[in-house]
């Protein structure tokens, strides 16, 4: 790991004598710094040549890939329609979109991923959960190493239901202030969420219940992450921290329902899903109660299934493979917004600090997709996702204390940062991290602990100007 200190020896000596020199924050941008962080050729094309969009409007996350065929363009448009459409209760005259529920979190994919973007947590204790869901499990592991679901409430808490059916439970979200201070004396206050599941309508929760809040993420670029080779991802791993930089990313290996084997996890907040197909079908089942060939069962617990067995459904399965594949293709070919102002001097300074603080130790800036994906435009692309797709211990402050396959209760997958600066434009908020607790990119950094604790500590030592440069760099992604 390169040290984040950039003070030359004689400066350091003077600083020690003065007793007031702060590491990093005393640095001023020099031409050498800027040269080290100079803009690379095509750096603005985060999604490579084929999946970078120039649309910077509030539709920035919904643009199709470049260079797809006419027939693929039709697939994209139909997939988009299915992704945004509301499913309805069976029986219905619209038989292709019936079968919703009986328990659910939303009635459409777009209900959580508004404009293909990121959801935000409820603003008040009683506000509706739109895109914030809760995974449930009890101690132990299943036959494939998966979490064991609550025997009554299943894998996921459903806070909504169709007409005539009672939702599983209500959720109350409150916040506790967490105060801190930068090295320059500037104070800040973070908001720690507290979750309460109350009014359970199907009996008591299990005594050992573990709950993990998960916010819906923006989805552009997922196809490219699926197209990165397993070898490339594993090359980023350093489970025993051989290079002694304090970062020890490791892969999650999960049960791949599509291919009926254990595979490398790539998607979800804990890298607990191997493919976009499984992720999509799992969301249809868990979020909307829609069965598919991937998950033909209702997703209800045994007692719930018995209770609602007489209710009409939308067929077996409720979404056809043709419909499912169109949604998958749509998700796979959503483009990433182009970088903004990537040659700006302040942004280059922020880029340099991002590296010096070793944020890039987890958020790997650049990689190559392989040439083997069935969707040809995803192949052989130089991409800049700023992720390693590995698990990292993020400390007690961000812990959900719920294992998920190999991920323990303090580990999370490094989320990609591409497009993060467009969330405010698309979704009209700046809530980040796995449960949306961070109300800004600055707060997101301050919440980092565990393996990222030193980077967060060094961030707090920066001058206000340098902190602003780093945030400006992130906003350009």
C-alpha positions in Angstrom: 0.0 0.0 0.0 1.3 3.4 -0.8 1.2 5.8 2.1 -1.4 8.6 1.8 1.2 11.1 3.1 2.7 13.3 0.4 4.7 15.7 2.6 8.4 15.7 1.7 10.9 14.9 4.5 11.9 18.5 5.2 8.3 19.6 5.3 7.5 16.8 7.8 10.4 17.9 10.0 9.2 21.4 10.0 5.7 20.3 10.7 6.8 18.2 13.7 8.7 21.2 15.1 5.6 23.4 14.7 3.4 20.7 16.2 0.6 21.6 13.9 1.2 19.9 10.5 -1.5 17.4 9.6 -0.7 14.5 7.2 -2.4 14.8 3.8 -4.3 17.9 4.7 -1.1 20.0 4.5 -0.6 18.8 0.9 -1.3 21.1 -1.9 -1.9 20.0 -5.5 1.3 20.0 -7.5 1.9 19.4 -11.1 3.4 16.0 -10.2 0.2 15.0 -8.3 -1.9 16.0 -11.3 0.4 14.1 -13.7 0.0 10.9 -11.6 -3.8 11.3 -11.8 -3.9 12.6 -15.4 -7.0 11.6 -17.4 -6.5 8.3 -19.3 -7.5 7.7 -22.8 -11.3 6.9 -23.0 -11.5 7.2 -19.2 -14.9 8.9 -19.6 -16.4 5.8 -21.1 -17.1 3.9 -17.9 -19.1 1.2 -19.7 -16.6 0.7 -22.5 -17.4 1.5 -26.1 -20.7 -0.4 -26.2 -22.4 0.4 -22.9 -21.6 4.1 -22.2 -24.4 6.6 -22.7 -24.2 10.3 -23.3 -27.6 10.9 -21.8 -27.2 13.0 -18.6 -30.9 13.7 -18.1 -33.1 12.0 -15.5 -33.4 9.1 -17.9 -29.6 8.5 -17.7 -29.9 5.0 -16.2 -32.4 3.7 -18.8 -30.4 3.9 -22.1 -29.8 0.8 -24.2 -26.3 -0.4 -25.3 -24.7 0.9 -28.4 -24.1 -1.5 -31.4 -26.9 -3.9 -30.7 -28.9 -5.3 -33.6 -32.4 -4.2 -34.6 -33.9 -7.4 -33.1 -32.0 -6.9 -29.9 -33.3 -3.3 -29.8 -36.8 -4.7 -29.9 -36.0 -7.1 -27.1 -34.7 -4.2 -25.1 -37.9 -2.1 -25.6 -40.2 -5.0 -24.7 -38.0 -5.9 -21.7 -38.2 -2.2 -20.6 -42.0 -2.3 -20.8 -42.1 -5.5 -18.7 -39.7 -4.1 -16.2 -41.8 -1.0 -15.6 -45.3 -2.6 -15.9 -47.4 -3.2 -12.8 -48.5 -6.8 -12.3 -52.1 -7.4 -11.2 -54.1 -9.8 -9.1 -55.3 -13.0 -10.8 -57.6 -13.6 -12.6 -57.3 -10.7 -15.0 -58.0 -9.9 -18.6 -54.3 -9.1 -18.9 -53.2 -12.7 -18.4 -49.6 -12.0 -19.3 -49.2 -9.8 -16.2 -51.4 -11.4 -13.6 -50.5 -13.4 -10.5 -49.3 -10.6 -8.2 -48.9 -11.6 -4.6 -50.6 -12.6 -2.4 -47.8 -11.1 -0.3 -45.3 -8.6 -1.8 -43.1 -5.6 -1.5 -44.0 -4.0 -4.8 -46.1 -4.5 -8.0 -43.3 -3.8 -10.5 -39.5 -4.0 -10.9 -39.6 -0.3 -11.5 -41.4 0.3 -8.2 -38.1 -0.3 -6.4 -35.7 0.6 -9.2 -37.4 3.9 -10.2 -36.0 4.9 -13.6 -33.6 2.0 -13.2 -32.1 3.8 -10.3 -31.6 3.7 -6.5 -34.3 3.6 -3.9 -34.3 5.7 -0.8 -35.2 4.8 2.8 -38.4 6.1 4.4 -38.2 9.7 5.5 -40.5 9.2 8.5 -41.3 6.4 10.9 -44.5 5.5 9.2 -43.6 6.1 5.6 -44.1 3.3 3.1 -41.1 1.1 2.2 -40.5 1.5 -1.5 -37.3 -0.2 -2.4 -36.1 -1.0 1.2 -36.6 -4.7 2.1 -35.6 -7.0 4.9 -33.9 -10.4 4.5 -34.9 -12.8 7.3 -33.0 -15.9 8.6 -32.3 -17.9 11.7 -29.1 -19.6 12.9 -27.8 -22.4 10.8 -27.2 -23.1 7.1 -29.2 -25.0 4.5 -28.0 -27.9 2.3 -26.2 -25.6 -0.1 -24.8 -23.3 2.6 -27.6 -20.8 2.2 -29.2 -19.0 5.2 -32.1 -20.8 6.8 -35.3 -18.8 6.5 -37.7 -17.9 9.3 -40.1 -20.8 9.5 -43.2 -18.6 9.4 -42.2 -15.5 7.5 -39.7 -17.0 5.0 -36.7 -15.3 3.4 -38.0 -11.8 3.0 -40.4 -9.6 4.9 -43.4 -8.6 2.8 -45.0 -5.4 4.0 -47.7 -5.3 1.4 -50.4 -7.6 0.1 -53.2 -7.9 -2.4 -56.8 -7.0 -1.5 -58.2 -9.3 1.2 -54.8 -10.5 2.4 -52.9 -9.2 5.4 -49.3 -8.1 5.1 -46.7 -9.9 7.1 -45.6 -7.1 9.4 -45.1 -3.3 9.7 -41.7 -1.7 9.9 -40.6 1.4 11.9 -37.4 3.2 11.0 -35.9 5.7 13.4 -32.5 7.3 13.5 -29.9 7.9 16.3 -27.3 10.6 15.8 -23.6 9.7 15.7 -21.3 12.7 16.1 -17.7 13.0 14.9 -15.1 15.6 14.0 -12.5 16.1 11.3 -8.9 16.8 12.1 -9.4 20.5 11.2 -12.1 20.8 13.9 -15.1 20.6 11.5 -17.9 18.5 13.1 -20.4 16.2 11.5 -23.4 14.1 12.5 -24.3 10.7 11.0 -27.7 9.0 11.3 -27.7 5.4 12.5 -30.9 3.6 11.6 -32.9 1.5 14.1 -35.3 -1.0 12.6 -38.4 -2.3 14.4 -40.6 -5.1 13.0 -43.9 -4.8 14.7 -47.5 -6.1 14.5 -46.5 -9.5 13.0 -49.7 -10.9 11.5 -48.8 -14.6 11.3 -47.5 -15.2 14.8 -44.3 -14.4 16.5 -41.0 -14.1 14.7 -38.4 -16.8 15.5 -36.5 -16.1 18.8 -33.2 -16.1 16.9 -34.3 -14.0 14.0 -31.6 -12.1 12.1 -32.7 -9.2 9.9 -30.7 -7.5 7.1 -32.0 -4.3 5.5 -31.3 -4.0 1.8 -32.0 -0.9 -0.5 -32.5 -1.3 -4.2 -29.5 -0.3 -6.2 -29.2 1.4 -9.6 -28.9 -1.3 -12.3 -26.9 0.0 -15.3 -23.8 -2.0 -16.0 -24.9 -5.2 -14.4 -24.4 -7.1 -17.7 -20.8 -6.0 -17.9 -20.1 -7.2 -14.4 -21.6 -10.6 -15.4 -19.2 -10.6 -18.4 -16.1 -10.1 -16.3 -14.2 -13.5 -16.0 -14.1 -15.3 -12.7 -10.3 -15.3 -13.1 -10.2 -11.5 -13.2 -12.4 -11.2 -10.0 -10.3 -13.8 -8.2 -7.1 -11.9 -9.1 -8.3 -9.1 -6.8 -8.7 -11.3 -3.8 -6.2 -11.2 -1.0 -7.9 -13.2 1.8 -4.8 -13.4 4.0 -3.7 -9.8 3.3 -0.4 -10.9 1.8 0.5 -7.4 0.7 -0.2 -6.1 4.2 -2.4 -3.1 3.1 -5.1 -4.0 5.6 -7.5 -5.1 2.8 -8.4 -8.8 2.4 -11.2 -9.1 -0.1 -12.5 -12.6 -0.6 -15.1 -14.2 -2.9 -18.5 -15.4 -1.9 -19.4 -18.8 -3.4 -23.1 -19.4 -3.6 -25.7 -21.8 -4.8 -26.4 -21.1 -8.5 -30.0 -22.2 -9.0 -29.8 -21.6 -12.8 -26.9 -23.9 -13.3 -27.5 -26.2 -10.4 -24.0 -25.8 -8.9 -21.9 -23.7 -6.5 -20.7 -20.6 -8.4 -18.9 -17.3 -7.7 -21.3 -14.7 -6.3 -21.4 -11.4 -8.1 -24.7 -9.7 -7.4 -26.6 -8.4 -4.4 -25.3 -6.5 -1.4 -23.4 -9.6 -0.1 -22.6 -11.1 -3.5 -25.1 -13.8 -2.7 -26.3 -14.4 -6.3 -24.3 -15.7 -9.2 -26.3 -14.6 -12.3 -28.6 -11.9 -13.5 -31.2 -14.5 -14.4 -31.3 -15.8 -10.8 -31.3 -12.2 -9.4 -34.2 -11.2 -11.7 -36.3 -14.4 -11.1 -35.6 -14.1 -7.3 -36.8 -10.5 -7.2 -40.0 -11.5 -9.1 -40.7 -14.2 -6.6 -39.6 -12.4 -3.4 -40.7 -8.8 -4.2 -43.9 -9.5 -6.2 -44.9 -13.1 -5.6 -44.5 -14.0 -9.3 -43.4 -17.6 -10.0 -41.1 -18.5 -12.9 -39.3 -21.6 -14.3 -36.3 -20.6 -12.1 -38.4 -20.3 -8.9 -41.7 -22.2 -9.6 -42.8 -22.2 -5.9 -44.7 -19.4 -4.4 -42.0 -18.3 -2.0 -44.4 -18.4 0.9 -43.7 -20.4 4.1 -45.5 -23.7 4.5 -48.2 -22.3 6.8 -48.8 -19.3 4.5 -48.9 -21.5 1.4 -51.6 -23.6 3.1 -53.5 -20.5 4.1 -53.6 -19.1 0.6 -53.7 -22.2 -1.5 -57.3 -21.5 -2.7 -56.4 -18.1 -4.1 -56.3 -17.9 -7.9 -52.8 -17.6 -9.5 -51.5 -16.4 -12.8 -50.6 -19.8 -14.1 -47.7 -22.2 -13.5 -45.4 -20.4 -13.9 -46.8 -16.9 -13.8 -44.2 -15.3 -16.0 -43.2 -17.2 -19.1 -39.6 -17.8 -20.1 -40.0 -15.5 -23.1 -41.0 -12.6 -20.8 -38.3 -13.4 -18.2 -35.6 -13.5 -20.9 -36.7 -10.1 -22.2 -36.4 -8.6 -18.8 -33.0 -10.2 -18.3 -31.8 -8.9 -21.7 -33.0 -5.4 -20.8 -31.1 -5.5 -17.5 -28.0 -6.9 -19.1 -27.8 -4.1 -21.8 -28.5 -1.0 -19.7 -25.7 1.5 -20.3 -23.6 3.4 -17.8 -23.6 7.3 -17.9 -20.5 8.9 -19.4 -18.1 10.6 -17.0 -18.5 14.4 -16.5 -15.6 16.8 -16.3 -13.1 14.0 -15.9 -10.2 16.4 -16.9 -11.1 19.1 -14.4 -8.1 19.9 -12.2 -10.1 19.5 -8.9 -11.5 16.1 -10.1 -8.0 14.9 -11.0 -6.9 16.0 -7.5 -9.7 13.9 -6.1 -8.8 11.0 -8.2 -5.2 11.2 -6.9 -6.5 11.3 -3.3 -8.8 8.3 -4.0 -5.8 6.3 -4.9 -3.6 7.7 -2.1 -6.2 6.9 0.6 -6.3 3.3 -0.9 -10.0 3.6 -1.7 -9.0 1.9 -5.0 -7.9 -1.1 -2.9 -11.5 -2.3 -2.9 -13.0 0.0 -5.6 -10.9 -1.3 -8.5 -11.0 1.4 -11.2 -10.6 -0.6 -14.4 -10.9 -4.1 -15.7 -11.7 -6.0 -18.9 -14.7 -8.1 -19.7 -14.1 -11.5 -21.2 -15.2 -12.6 -24.7 -17.5 -15.4 -23.8 -20.9 -13.8 -22.8 -23.9 -14.8 -24.9 -24.8 -11.1 -25.3 -22.0 -10.1 -27.8 -21.9 -6.3 -27.0 -20.8 -7.2 -23.4 -17.6 -8.9 -24.6 -14.1 -7.5 -24.7 -14.9 -4.1 -23.2 -12.6 -2.0 -21.1 -14.8 -0.8 -18.2 -14.4 1.3 -15.1 -16.8 0.1 -12.5 -14.8 0.9 -9.4 -15.5 -2.5 -7.7 -13.7 -5.8 -7.1 -17.0 -7.7 -6.5 -15.5 -9.2 -3.4 -16.5 -9.4 0.2 -14.9 -7.0 2.7 -15.3 -6.6 6.5 -16.7 -3.1 6.9 -16.7 -3.0 10.7 -19.3 -3.1 13.4 -20.9 0.2 12.4 -22.2 -1.2 9.2 -22.8 -4.8 10.3 -26.1 -6.5 9.9 -24.9 -9.5 11.9 -26.5 -11.9 9.4 -24.4 -14.5 7.4 -25.2 -15.1 3.7 -23.4 -18.1 2.3 -19.7 -17.4 3.0 -20.3 -13.7 3.9 -20.3 -13.1 7.6 -22.3 -10.5 9.5 -19.8 -7.7 8.9 -19.0 -8.3 5.3 -20.4 -6.6 2.2 -19.6 -6.8 -1.5 -17.9 -3.7 -2.8 -20.6 -1.8 -4.7 -19.6 -0.4 -8.1 -19.3 3.4 -8.1 -20.0 4.0 -11.8 -23.1 6.2 -12.2 -23.1 7.2 -8.5 -22.8 10.9 -9.4 -26.1 10.7 -11.4 -28.3 9.3 -8.6 -29.3 12.9 -7.6 -30.3 13.7 -11.1 -32.2 10.5 -11.7 -33.7 9.7 -8.3 -33.7 13.1 -6.6 -31.8 12.0 -3.5 -28.3 11.2 -2.4 -28.8 8.2 -0.1 -26.1 5.6 -0.2 -24.8 2.4 1.5 -26.7 -0.9 1.9 -29.7 0.6 3.7 -29.5 4.2 2.5 -28.4 5.5 5.9 -25.8 7.8 4.3 -27.4 11.1 3.2 -24.4 12.0 1.1 -21.2 10.6 -0.4 -19.3 12.2 2.4 -21.4 10.4 5.0 -20.9 7.2 3.1 -17.2 7.5 3.4 -17.4 8.3 7.1 -19.4 5.2 7.8 -16.6 3.0 6.4 -14.9 0.8 9.1 -13.1 -2.5 9.3 -10.8 -3.0 6.3 -11.8 0.5 5.1 -11.3 2.1 8.5 -7.8 3.5 7.8 -9.0 5.1 4.5 -11.9 6.7 6.4 -9.6 7.9 9.1 -7.2 9.4 6.6 -10.1 11.1 4.8 -10.9 12.8 8.1 -7.4 14.2 8.2 -7.7 15.9 4.8 -8.2 19.6 4.5 -11.7 20.8 3.6 -10.5 21.6 0.1 -9.1 18.1 -0.4 -12.3 16.5 1.0 -14.3 18.6 -1.5 -12.0 17.4 -4.4 -12.5 13.8 -3.5 -16.2 14.2 -3.3 -16.2 16.0 -6.6 -14.3 13.1 -8.2 -16.9 10.6 -6.9 -19.7 12.8 -8.3 -18.0 12.7 -11.7 -18.3 8.9 -11.9 
